[in-house]
Amino acid sequence: MSIELQIREYLIQNVLFSDNAFEFDNNDSFLEKGIIDSVAVMELVLFVEEQFNIAITDHEIIPDNFDSVNNLAHFIRSRQNNKG
């Protein structure tokens, strides 16, 4: 399963609490679309740390990394590539 799909499934099931597909594009801003709030951002950070075995520092929790499916997937991939 792609990273993007894992992120979307997490958001739909754990943040939006829906079994139906919520209409948002992978480039849509989570905050601007009202998909997540500040509390949900922290839950998303925990999900990423656990799901992808990545330790995330406070200075990495920025919109460039955490404000869309594509931004987050790019961040995860860059962290995975830097582990080895």
PDB file of N, CA, C and O in Angstrom:
ATOM      1  N   MET A   1       0.851  -1.178   0.000  1.00  0.00           N
ATOM      2  CA  MET A   1       0.000   0.000   0.000  1.00  0.00           C
ATOM      3  C   MET A   1       0.899   1.246   0.000  1.00  0.00           C
ATOM      4  O   MET A   1       1.879   1.310   0.743  1.00  0.00           O
ATOM      5  N   SER A   2       0.565   2.209  -0.819  1.00  0.00           N
ATOM      6  CA  SER A   2       1.390   3.418  -0.916  1.00  0.00           C
ATOM      7  C   SER A   2       1.300   4.242   0.371  1.00  0.00           C
ATOM      8  O   SER A   2       0.340   4.125   1.134  1.00  0.00           O
ATOM      9  N   ILE A   3       2.295   5.058   0.591  1.00  0.00           N
ATOM     10  CA  ILE A   3       2.301   5.951   1.750  1.00  0.00           C
ATOM     11  C   ILE A   3       1.093   6.887   1.682  1.00  0.00           C
ATOM     12  O   ILE A   3       0.426   7.120   2.691  1.00  0.00           O
ATOM     13  N   GLU A   4       0.818   7.415   0.506  1.00  0.00           N
ATOM     14  CA  GLU A   4      -0.320   8.321   0.348  1.00  0.00           C
ATOM     15  C   GLU A   4      -1.630   7.645   0.764  1.00  0.00           C
ATOM     16  O   GLU A   4      -2.451   8.242   1.460  1.00  0.00           O
ATOM     17  N   LEU A   5      -1.813   6.404   0.334  1.00  0.00           N
ATOM     18  CA  LEU A   5      -3.042   5.685   0.674  1.00  0.00           C
ATOM     19  C   LEU A   5      -3.119   5.408   2.177  1.00  0.00           C
ATOM     20  O   LEU A   5      -4.195   5.504   2.768  1.00  0.00           O
ATOM     21  N   GLN A   6      -2.000   5.069   2.793  1.00  0.00           N
ATOM     22  CA  GLN A   6      -1.986   4.845   4.242  1.00  0.00           C
ATOM     23  C   GLN A   6      -2.383   6.116   4.995  1.00  0.00           C
ATOM     24  O   GLN A   6      -3.132   6.056   5.970  1.00  0.00           O
ATOM     25  N   ILE A   7      -1.880   7.259   4.542  1.00  0.00           N
ATOM     26  CA  ILE A   7      -2.221   8.545   5.171  1.00  0.00           C
ATOM     27  C   ILE A   7      -3.704   8.830   4.995  1.00  0.00           C
ATOM     28  O   ILE A   7      -4.382   9.197   5.954  1.00  0.00           O
ATOM     29  N   ARG A   8      -4.215   8.666   3.779  1.00  0.00           N
ATOM     30  CA  ARG A   8      -5.635   8.924   3.505  1.00  0.00           C
ATOM     31  C   ARG A   8      -6.526   8.023   4.361  1.00  0.00           C
ATOM     32  O   ARG A   8      -7.504   8.487   4.946  1.00  0.00           O
ATOM     33  N   GLU A   9      -6.188   6.744   4.433  1.00  0.00           N
ATOM     34  CA  GLU A   9      -6.994   5.815   5.235  1.00  0.00           C
ATOM     35  C   GLU A   9      -6.975   6.210   6.705  1.00  0.00           C
ATOM     36  O   GLU A   9      -8.007   6.171   7.376  1.00  0.00           O
ATOM     37  N   TYR A  10      -5.804   6.589   7.205  1.00  0.00           N
ATOM     38  CA  TYR A  10      -5.725   7.027   8.603  1.00  0.00           C
ATOM     39  C   TYR A  10      -6.637   8.233   8.828  1.00  0.00           C
ATOM     40  O   TYR A  10      -7.410   8.256   9.786  1.00  0.00           O
ATOM     41  N   LEU A  11      -6.550   9.224   7.957  1.00  0.00           N
ATOM     42  CA  LEU A  11      -7.363  10.431   8.117  1.00  0.00           C
ATOM     43  C   LEU A  11      -8.855  10.121   8.062  1.00  0.00           C
ATOM     44  O   LEU A  11      -9.623  10.618   8.886  1.00  0.00           O
ATOM     45  N   ILE A  12      -9.263   9.315   7.110  1.00  0.00           N
ATOM     46  CA  ILE A  12     -10.679   9.003   6.949  1.00  0.00           C
ATOM     47  C   ILE A  12     -11.211   8.231   8.158  1.00  0.00           C
ATOM     48  O   ILE A  12     -12.304   8.519   8.645  1.00  0.00           O
ATOM     49  N   GLN A  13     -10.448   7.261   8.640  1.00  0.00           N
ATOM     50  CA  GLN A  13     -10.933   6.411   9.722  1.00  0.00           C
ATOM     51  C   GLN A  13     -10.753   7.022  11.107  1.00  0.00           C
ATOM     52  O   GLN A  13     -11.592   6.805  11.981  1.00  0.00           O
ATOM     53  N   ASN A  14      -9.675   7.783  11.330  1.00  0.00           N
ATOM     54  CA  ASN A  14      -9.337   8.231  12.681  1.00  0.00           C
ATOM     55  C   ASN A  14      -9.524   9.715  12.942  1.00  0.00           C
ATOM     56  O   ASN A  14      -9.627  10.136  14.095  1.00  0.00           O
ATOM     57  N   VAL A  15      -9.570  10.504  11.892  1.00  0.00           N
ATOM     58  CA  VAL A  15      -9.738  11.947  12.067  1.00  0.00           C
ATOM     59  C   VAL A  15     -11.127  12.373  11.601  1.00  0.00           C
ATOM     60  O   VAL A  15     -11.817  13.122  12.292  1.00  0.00           O
ATOM     61  N   LEU A  16     -11.529  11.900  10.440  1.00  0.00           N
ATOM     62  CA  LEU A  16     -12.835  12.254   9.897  1.00  0.00           C
ATOM     63  C   LEU A  16     -13.923  11.301  10.374  1.00  0.00           C
ATOM     64  O   LEU A  16     -15.110  11.584  10.213  1.00  0.00           O
ATOM     65  N   PHE A  17     -13.532  10.184  10.954  1.00  0.00           N
ATOM     66  CA  PHE A  17     -14.454   9.177  11.479  1.00  0.00           C
ATOM     67  C   PHE A  17     -15.532   8.821  10.476  1.00  0.00           C
ATOM     68  O   PHE A  17     -16.727   8.900  10.763  1.00  0.00           O
ATOM     69  N   SER A  18     -15.088   8.428   9.297  1.00  0.00           N
ATOM     70  CA  SER A  18     -16.027   8.134   8.226  1.00  0.00           C
ATOM     71  C   SER A  18     -15.601   6.870   7.500  1.00  0.00           C
ATOM     72  O   SER A  18     -14.410   6.602   7.344  1.00  0.00           O
ATOM     73  N   ASP A  19     -16.579   6.100   7.059  1.00  0.00           N
ATOM     74  CA  ASP A  19     -16.296   4.968   6.188  1.00  0.00           C
ATOM     75  C   ASP A  19     -16.428   5.387   4.726  1.00  0.00           C
ATOM     76  O   ASP A  19     -15.965   4.697   3.817  1.00  0.00           O
ATOM     77  N   ASN A  20     -17.073   6.535   4.525  1.00  0.00           N
ATOM     78  CA  ASN A  20     -17.252   7.043   3.172  1.00  0.00           C
ATOM     79  C   ASN A  20     -16.029   7.860   2.766  1.00  0.00           C
ATOM     80  O   ASN A  20     -15.356   8.457   3.607  1.00  0.00           O
ATOM     81  N   ALA A  21     -15.762   7.876   1.496  1.00  0.00           N
ATOM     82  CA  ALA A  21     -14.620   8.641   0.999  1.00  0.00           C
ATOM     83  C   ALA A  21     -14.906  10.132   1.142  1.00  0.00           C
ATOM     84  O   ALA A  21     -15.830  10.656   0.521  1.00  0.00           O
ATOM     85  N   PHE A  22     -14.122  10.800   1.948  1.00  0.00           N
ATOM     86  CA  PHE A  22     -14.213  12.248   2.091  1.00  0.00           C
ATOM     87  C   PHE A  22     -13.479  12.844   0.905  1.00  0.00           C
ATOM     88  O   PHE A  22     -12.362  12.430   0.594  1.00  0.00           O
ATOM     89  N   GLU A  23     -14.085  13.801   0.249  1.00  0.00           N
ATOM     90  CA  GLU A  23     -13.495  14.349  -0.970  1.00  0.00           C
ATOM     91  C   GLU A  23     -12.393  15.359  -0.644  1.00  0.00           C
ATOM     92  O   GLU A  23     -12.670  16.500  -0.276  1.00  0.00           O
ATOM     93  N   PHE A  24     -11.163  14.928  -0.784  1.00  0.00           N
ATOM     94  CA  PHE A  24     -10.038  15.844  -0.709  1.00  0.00           C
ATOM     95  C   PHE A  24      -8.917  15.294  -1.576  1.00  0.00           C
ATOM     96  O   PHE A  24      -8.710  14.085  -1.679  1.00  0.00           O
ATOM     97  N   ASP A  25      -8.213  16.213  -2.187  1.00  0.00           N
ATOM     98  CA  ASP A  25      -7.121  15.879  -3.083  1.00  0.00           C
ATOM     99  C   ASP A  25      -5.843  15.709  -2.270  1.00  0.00           C
ATOM    100  O   ASP A  25      -5.727  16.260  -1.175  1.00  0.00           O
ATOM    101  N   ASN A  26      -4.898  14.962  -2.787  1.00  0.00           N
ATOM    102  CA  ASN A  26      -3.635  14.761  -2.078  1.00  0.00           C
ATOM    103  C   ASN A  26      -2.838  16.050  -1.900  1.00  0.00           C
ATOM    104  O   ASN A  26      -1.938  16.104  -1.062  1.00  0.00           O
ATOM    105  N   ASN A  27      -3.154  17.083  -2.670  1.00  0.00           N
ATOM    106  CA  ASN A  27      -2.467  18.369  -2.519  1.00  0.00           C
ATOM    107  C   ASN A  27      -3.239  19.359  -1.652  1.00  0.00           C
ATOM    108  O   ASN A  27      -2.726  20.435  -1.346  1.00  0.00           O
ATOM    109  N   ASP A  28      -4.461  19.016  -1.250  1.00  0.00           N
ATOM    110  CA  ASP A  28      -5.273  19.928  -0.443  1.00  0.00           C
ATOM    111  C   ASP A  28      -4.663  20.145   0.936  1.00  0.00           C
ATOM    112  O   ASP A  28      -4.187  19.207   1.575  1.00  0.00           O
ATOM    113  N   SER A  29      -4.687  21.390   1.377  1.00  0.00           N
ATOM    114  CA  SER A  29      -4.215  21.741   2.711  1.00  0.00           C
ATOM    115  C   SER A  29      -5.163  21.168   3.750  1.00  0.00           C
ATOM    116  O   SER A  29      -6.368  21.413   3.701  1.00  0.00           O
ATOM    117  N   PHE A  30      -4.614  20.401   4.697  1.00  0.00           N
ATOM    118  CA  PHE A  30      -5.436  19.840   5.770  1.00  0.00           C
ATOM    119  C   PHE A  30      -6.123  20.947   6.565  1.00  0.00           C
ATOM    120  O   PHE A  30      -7.305  20.839   6.889  1.00  0.00           O
ATOM    121  N   LEU A  31      -5.393  21.996   6.873  1.00  0.00           N
ATOM    122  CA  LEU A  31      -5.940  23.076   7.699  1.00  0.00           C
ATOM    123  C   LEU A  31      -6.953  23.909   6.933  1.00  0.00           C
ATOM    124  O   LEU A  31      -8.025  24.212   7.458  1.00  0.00           O
ATOM    125  N   GLU A  32      -6.632  24.286   5.695  1.00  0.00           N
ATOM    126  CA  GLU A  32      -7.555  25.106   4.910  1.00  0.00           C
ATOM    127  C   GLU A  32      -8.853  24.379   4.599  1.00  0.00           C
ATOM    128  O   GLU A  32      -9.911  25.006   4.559  1.00  0.00           O
ATOM    129  N   LYS A  33      -8.797  23.070   4.377  1.00  0.00           N
ATOM    130  CA  LYS A  33      -9.986  22.275   4.066  1.00  0.00           C
ATOM    131  C   LYS A  33     -10.740  21.859   5.330  1.00  0.00           C
ATOM    132  O   LYS A  33     -11.834  21.300   5.243  1.00  0.00           O
ATOM    133  N   GLY A  34     -10.164  22.128   6.498  1.00  0.00           N
ATOM    134  CA  GLY A  34     -10.814  21.740   7.739  1.00  0.00           C
ATOM    135  C   GLY A  34     -10.737  20.246   8.009  1.00  0.00           C
ATOM    136  O   GLY A  34     -11.553  19.702   8.754  1.00  0.00           O
ATOM    137  N   ILE A  35      -9.767  19.588   7.412  1.00  0.00           N
ATOM    138  CA  ILE A  35      -9.617  18.142   7.588  1.00  0.00           C
ATOM    139  C   ILE A  35      -9.076  17.830   8.979  1.00  0.00           C
ATOM    140  O   ILE A  35      -9.521  16.882   9.626  1.00  0.00           O
ATOM    141  N   ILE A  36      -8.110  18.634   9.439  1.00  0.00           N
ATOM    142  CA  ILE A  36      -7.557  18.428  10.771  1.00  0.00           C
ATOM    143  C   ILE A  36      -7.420  19.759  11.497  1.00  0.00           C
ATOM    144  O   ILE A  36      -7.377  20.824  10.882  1.00  0.00           O
ATOM    145  N   ASP A  37      -7.354  19.669  12.820  1.00  0.00           N
ATOM    146  CA  ASP A  37      -7.086  20.837  13.653  1.00  0.00           C
ATOM    147  C   ASP A  37      -5.760  20.589  14.380  1.00  0.00           C
ATOM    148  O   ASP A  37      -5.073  19.604  14.106  1.00  0.00           O
ATOM    149  N   SER A  38      -5.407  21.474  15.296  1.00  0.00           N
ATOM    150  CA  SER A  38      -4.101  21.363  15.947  1.00  0.00           C
ATOM    151  C   SER A  38      -3.963  20.083  16.768  1.00  0.00           C
ATOM    152  O   SER A  38      -2.872  19.520  16.848  1.00  0.00           O
ATOM    153  N   VAL A  39      -5.041  19.623  17.372  1.00  0.00           N
ATOM    154  CA  VAL A  39      -4.989  18.374  18.138  1.00  0.00           C
ATOM    155  C   VAL A  39      -4.777  17.193  17.198  1.00  0.00           C
ATOM    156  O   VAL A  39      -3.987  16.294  17.485  1.00  0.00           O
ATOM    157  N   ALA A  40      -5.485  17.203  16.080  1.00  0.00           N
ATOM    158  CA  ALA A  40      -5.353  16.118  15.107  1.00  0.00           C
ATOM    159  C   ALA A  40      -3.961  16.093  14.478  1.00  0.00           C
ATOM    160  O   ALA A  40      -3.487  15.032  14.072  1.00  0.00           O
ATOM    161  N   VAL A  41      -3.306  17.244  14.394  1.00  0.00           N
ATOM    162  CA  VAL A  41      -1.931  17.277  13.880  1.00  0.00           C
ATOM    163  C   VAL A  41      -1.041  16.428  14.781  1.00  0.00           C
ATOM    164  O   VAL A  41      -0.224  15.647  14.294  1.00  0.00           O
ATOM    165  N   MET A  42      -1.200  16.580  16.091  1.00  0.00           N
ATOM    166  CA  MET A  42      -0.378  15.813  17.024  1.00  0.00           C
ATOM    167  C   MET A  42      -0.688  14.314  16.924  1.00  0.00           C
ATOM    168  O   MET A  42       0.215  13.485  17.034  1.00  0.00           O
ATOM    169  N   GLU A  43      -1.949  13.973  16.718  1.00  0.00           N
ATOM    170  CA  GLU A  43      -2.312  12.570  16.516  1.00  0.00           C
ATOM    171  C   GLU A  43      -1.704  12.043  15.220  1.00  0.00           C
ATOM    172  O   GLU A  43      -1.266  10.894  15.158  1.00  0.00           O
ATOM    173  N   LEU A  44      -1.678  12.876  14.192  1.00  0.00           N
ATOM    174  CA  LEU A  44      -1.075  12.502  12.917  1.00  0.00           C
ATOM    175  C   LEU A  44       0.425  12.270  13.082  1.00  0.00           C
ATOM    176  O   LEU A  44       0.979  11.337  12.500  1.00  0.00           O
ATOM    177  N   VAL A  45       1.077  13.112  13.868  1.00  0.00           N
ATOM    178  CA  VAL A  45       2.505  12.935  14.148  1.00  0.00           C
ATOM    179  C   VAL A  45       2.739  11.572  14.804  1.00  0.00           C
ATOM    180  O   VAL A  45       3.647  10.841  14.410  1.00  0.00           O
ATOM    181  N   LEU A  46       1.927  11.234  15.796  1.00  0.00           N
ATOM    182  CA  LEU A  46       2.069   9.944  16.477  1.00  0.00           C
ATOM    183  C   LEU A  46       1.846   8.784  15.507  1.00  0.00           C
ATOM    184  O   LEU A  46       2.570   7.789  15.545  1.00  0.00           O
ATOM    185  N   PHE A  47       0.846   8.915  14.642  1.00  0.00           N
ATOM    186  CA  PHE A  47       0.602   7.888  13.633  1.00  0.00           C
ATOM    187  C   PHE A  47       1.832   7.684  12.754  1.00  0.00           C
ATOM    188  O   PHE A  47       2.253   6.551  12.523  1.00  0.00           O
ATOM    189  N   VAL A  48       2.404   8.778  12.267  1.00  0.00           N
ATOM    190  CA  VAL A  48       3.573   8.687  11.383  1.00  0.00           C
ATOM    191  C   VAL A  48       4.746   8.044  12.118  1.00  0.00           C
ATOM    192  O   VAL A  48       5.429   7.180  11.569  1.00  0.00           O
ATOM    193  N   GLU A  49       4.976   8.463  13.353  1.00  0.00           N
ATOM    194  CA  GLU A  49       6.084   7.889  14.121  1.00  0.00           C
ATOM    195  C   GLU A  49       5.924   6.382  14.299  1.00  0.00           C
ATOM    196  O   GLU A  49       6.881   5.623  14.141  1.00  0.00           O
ATOM    197  N   GLU A  50       4.708   5.958  14.627  1.00  0.00           N
ATOM    198  CA  GLU A  50       4.462   4.541  14.865  1.00  0.00           C
ATOM    199  C   GLU A  50       4.403   3.731  13.567  1.00  0.00           C
ATOM    200  O   GLU A  50       5.002   2.660  13.473  1.00  0.00           O
ATOM    201  N   GLN A  51       3.694   4.237  12.588  1.00  0.00           N
ATOM    202  CA  GLN A  51       3.482   3.502  11.342  1.00  0.00           C
ATOM    203  C   GLN A  51       4.759   3.371  10.511  1.00  0.00           C
ATOM    204  O   GLN A  51       4.998   2.342   9.878  1.00  0.00           O
ATOM    205  N   PHE A  52       5.568   4.421  10.523  1.00  0.00           N
ATOM    206  CA  PHE A  52       6.738   4.445   9.637  1.00  0.00           C
ATOM    207  C   PHE A  52       8.058   4.410  10.399  1.00  0.00           C
ATOM    208  O   PHE A  52       9.129   4.551   9.809  1.00  0.00           O
ATOM    209  N   ASN A  53       7.971   4.219  11.720  1.00  0.00           N
ATOM    210  CA  ASN A  53       9.152   4.095  12.570  1.00  0.00           C
ATOM    211  C   ASN A  53      10.114   5.276  12.384  1.00  0.00           C
ATOM    212  O   ASN A  53      11.307   5.103  12.134  1.00  0.00           O
ATOM    213  N   ILE A  54       9.549   6.480  12.518  1.00  0.00           N
ATOM    214  CA  ILE A  54      10.305   7.722  12.352  1.00  0.00           C
ATOM    215  C   ILE A  54      10.146   8.555  13.612  1.00  0.00           C
ATOM    216  O   ILE A  54       9.025   8.762  14.078  1.00  0.00           O
ATOM    217  N   ALA A  55      11.243   9.033  14.166  1.00  0.00           N
ATOM    218  CA  ALA A  55      11.190   9.974  15.287  1.00  0.00           C
ATOM    219  C   ALA A  55      11.093  11.384  14.700  1.00  0.00           C
ATOM    220  O   ALA A  55      11.922  11.785  13.884  1.00  0.00           O
ATOM    221  N   ILE A  56      10.078  12.125  15.122  1.00  0.00           N
ATOM    222  CA  ILE A  56       9.835  13.460  14.579  1.00  0.00           C
ATOM    223  C   ILE A  56      10.104  14.492  15.670  1.00  0.00           C
ATOM    224  O   ILE A  56       9.607  14.372  16.790  1.00  0.00           O
ATOM    225  N   THR A  57      10.891  15.497  15.332  1.00  0.00           N
ATOM    226  CA  THR A  57      11.186  16.566  16.282  1.00  0.00           C
ATOM    227  C   THR A  57      10.174  17.696  16.126  1.00  0.00           C
ATOM    228  O   THR A  57       9.514  17.814  15.093  1.00  0.00           O
ATOM    229  N   ASP A  58      10.059  18.521  17.158  1.00  0.00           N
ATOM    230  CA  ASP A  58       9.095  19.626  17.125  1.00  0.00           C
ATOM    231  C   ASP A  58       9.308  20.547  15.933  1.00  0.00           C
ATOM    232  O   ASP A  58       8.340  21.007  15.328  1.00  0.00           O
ATOM    233  N   HIS A  59      10.570  20.824  15.588  1.00  0.00           N
ATOM    234  CA  HIS A  59      10.819  21.762  14.484  1.00  0.00           C
ATOM    235  C   HIS A  59      10.448  21.188  13.115  1.00  0.00           C
ATOM    236  O   HIS A  59      10.430  21.921  12.126  1.00  0.00           O
ATOM    237  N   GLU A  60      10.154  19.894  13.046  1.00  0.00           N
ATOM    238  CA  GLU A  60       9.722  19.283  11.780  1.00  0.00           C
ATOM    239  C   GLU A  60       8.205  19.340  11.593  1.00  0.00           C
ATOM    240  O   GLU A  60       7.703  19.057  10.506  1.00  0.00           O
ATOM    241  N   ILE A  61       7.478  19.704  12.648  1.00  0.00           N
ATOM    242  CA  ILE A  61       6.012  19.750  12.571  1.00  0.00           C
ATOM    243  C   ILE A  61       5.599  21.119  12.037  1.00  0.00           C
ATOM    244  O   ILE A  61       5.183  22.011  12.777  1.00  0.00           O
ATOM    245  N   ILE A  62       5.734  21.242  10.723  1.00  0.00           N
ATOM    246  CA  ILE A  62       5.447  22.488  10.017  1.00  0.00           C
ATOM    247  C   ILE A  62       4.556  22.172   8.813  1.00  0.00           C
ATOM    248  O   ILE A  62       4.515  21.028   8.360  1.00  0.00           O
ATOM    249  N   PRO A  63       3.846  23.171   8.295  1.00  0.00           N
ATOM    250  CA  PRO A  63       2.972  22.914   7.138  1.00  0.00           C
ATOM    251  C   PRO A  63       3.705  22.306   5.938  1.00  0.00           C
ATOM    252  O   PRO A  63       3.123  21.501   5.212  1.00  0.00           O
ATOM    253  N   ASP A  64       4.958  22.673   5.721  1.00  0.00           N
ATOM    254  CA  ASP A  64       5.684  22.086   4.592  1.00  0.00           C
ATOM    255  C   ASP A  64       5.745  20.566   4.687  1.00  0.00           C
ATOM    256  O   ASP A  64       5.841  19.880   3.669  1.00  0.00           O
ATOM    257  N   ASN A  65       5.689  20.041   5.903  1.00  0.00           N
ATOM    258  CA  ASN A  65       5.762  18.592   6.102  1.00  0.00           C
ATOM    259  C   ASN A  65       4.417  17.942   6.396  1.00  0.00           C
ATOM    260  O   ASN A  65       4.216  16.776   6.057  1.00  0.00           O
ATOM    261  N   PHE A  66       3.489  18.670   7.020  1.00  0.00           N
ATOM    262  CA  PHE A  66       2.292  18.041   7.571  1.00  0.00           C
ATOM    263  C   PHE A  66       0.971  18.644   7.115  1.00  0.00           C
ATOM    264  O   PHE A  66      -0.039  18.440   7.789  1.00  0.00           O
ATOM    265  N   ASP A  67       0.924  19.382   5.999  1.00  0.00           N
ATOM    266  CA  ASP A  67      -0.334  20.038   5.650  1.00  0.00           C
ATOM    267  C   ASP A  67      -0.999  19.522   4.383  1.00  0.00           C
ATOM    268  O   ASP A  67      -1.911  20.164   3.862  1.00  0.00           O
ATOM    269  N   SER A  68      -0.563  18.379   3.882  1.00  0.00           N
ATOM    270  CA  SER A  68      -1.275  17.715   2.790  1.00  0.00           C
ATOM    271  C   SER A  68      -0.772  16.277   2.722  1.00  0.00           C
ATOM    272  O   SER A  68       0.280  15.946   3.269  1.00  0.00           O
ATOM    273  N   VAL A  69      -1.527  15.447   2.056  1.00  0.00           N
ATOM    274  CA  VAL A  69      -1.105  14.057   1.888  1.00  0.00           C
ATOM    275  C   VAL A  69       0.236  14.004   1.174  1.00  0.00           C
ATOM    276  O   VAL A  69       1.141  13.285   1.598  1.00  0.00           O
ATOM    277  N   ASN A  70       0.367  14.765   0.088  1.00  0.00           N
ATOM    278  CA  ASN A  70       1.609  14.726  -0.676  1.00  0.00           C
ATOM    279  C   ASN A  70       2.795  15.285   0.105  1.00  0.00           C
ATOM    280  O   ASN A  70       3.889  14.722   0.049  1.00  0.00           O
ATOM    281  N   ASN A  71       2.593  16.393   0.838  1.00  0.00           N
ATOM    282  CA  ASN A  71       3.681  16.940   1.655  1.00  0.00           C
ATOM    283  C   ASN A  71       4.139  15.918   2.686  1.00  0.00           C
ATOM    284  O   ASN A  71       5.337  15.714   2.879  1.00  0.00           O
ATOM    285  N   LEU A  72       3.187  15.282   3.341  1.00  0.00           N
ATOM    286  CA  LEU A  72       3.520  14.325   4.380  1.00  0.00           C
ATOM    287  C   LEU A  72       4.202  13.090   3.798  1.00  0.00           C
ATOM    288  O   LEU A  72       5.168  12.593   4.376  1.00  0.00           O
ATOM    289  N   ALA A  73       3.723  12.596   2.680  1.00  0.00           N
ATOM    290  CA  ALA A  73       4.345  11.432   2.038  1.00  0.00           C
ATOM    291  C   ALA A  73       5.782  11.761   1.622  1.00  0.00           C
ATOM    292  O   ALA A  73       6.683  10.937   1.780  1.00  0.00           O
ATOM    293  N   HIS A  74       5.987  12.953   1.097  1.00  0.00           N
ATOM    294  CA  HIS A  74       7.337  13.376   0.710  1.00  0.00           C
ATOM    295  C   HIS A  74       8.238  13.424   1.945  1.00  0.00           C
ATOM    296  O   HIS A  74       9.371  12.943   1.906  1.00  0.00           O
ATOM    297  N   PHE A  75       7.743  13.998   3.032  1.00  0.00           N
ATOM    298  CA  PHE A  75       8.502  14.075   4.285  1.00  0.00           C
ATOM    299  C   PHE A  75       8.864  12.673   4.784  1.00  0.00           C
ATOM    300  O   PHE A  75      10.008  12.427   5.165  1.00  0.00           O
ATOM    301  N   ILE A  76       7.895  11.758   4.783  1.00  0.00           N
ATOM    302  CA  ILE A  76       8.143  10.394   5.252  1.00  0.00           C
ATOM    303  C   ILE A  76       9.206   9.728   4.395  1.00  0.00           C
ATOM    304  O   ILE A  76      10.134   9.113   4.922  1.00  0.00           O
ATOM    305  N   ARG A  77       9.080   9.843   3.087  1.00  0.00           N
ATOM    306  CA  ARG A  77      10.072   9.236   2.195  1.00  0.00           C
ATOM    307  C   ARG A  77      11.467   9.812   2.420  1.00  0.00           C
ATOM    308  O   ARG A  77      12.452   9.074   2.426  1.00  0.00           O
ATOM    309  N   SER A  78      11.551  11.125   2.604  1.00  0.00           N
ATOM    310  CA  SER A  78      12.871  11.735   2.817  1.00  0.00           C
ATOM    311  C   SER A  78      13.484  11.259   4.131  1.00  0.00           C
ATOM    312  O   SER A  78      14.696  11.056   4.209  1.00  0.00           O
ATOM    313  N   ARG A  79      12.671  11.080   5.147  1.00  0.00           N
ATOM    314  CA  ARG A  79      13.173  10.575   6.441  1.00  0.00           C
ATOM    315  C   ARG A  79      13.584   9.115   6.331  1.00  0.00           C
ATOM    316  O   ARG A  79      14.591   8.711   6.912  1.00  0.00           O
ATOM    317  N   GLN A  80      12.819   8.321   5.596  1.00  0.00           N
ATOM    318  CA  GLN A  80      13.174   6.906   5.417  1.00  0.00           C
ATOM    319  C   GLN A  80      14.473   6.779   4.634  1.00  0.00           C
ATOM    320  O   GLN A  80      15.299   5.921   4.947  1.00  0.00           O
ATOM    321  N   ASN A  81      14.665   7.611   3.631  1.00  0.00           N
ATOM    322  CA  ASN A  81      15.870   7.565   2.819  1.00  0.00           C
ATOM    323  C   ASN A  81      17.104   8.004   3.601  1.00  0.00           C
ATOM    324  O   ASN A  81      18.214   7.563   3.302  1.00  0.00           O
ATOM    325  N   ASN A  82      16.921   8.860   4.591  1.00  0.00           N
ATOM    326  CA  ASN A  82      18.055   9.348   5.395  1.00  0.00           C
ATOM    327  C   ASN A  82      18.406   8.423   6.541  1.00  0.00           C
ATOM    328  O   ASN A  82      19.420   8.631   7.207  1.00  0.00           O
ATOM    329  N   LYS A  83      17.583   7.391   6.792  1.00  0.00           N
ATOM    330  CA  LYS A  83      17.848   6.463   7.900  1.00  0.00           C
ATOM    331  C   LYS A  83      19.034   5.560   7.606  1.00  0.00           C
ATOM    332  O   LYS A  83      19.826   5.247   8.495  1.00  0.00           O
ATOM    333  N   GLY A  84      19.147   5.151   6.366  1.00  0.00           N
ATOM    334  CA  GLY A  84      20.141   4.138   6.014  1.00  0.00           C
ATOM    335  C   GLY A  84      21.468   4.717   5.803  1.00  0.00           C
ATOM    336  O   GLY A  84      22.416   3.992   5.499  1.00  0.00           O
TER     337      GLY A  84
END
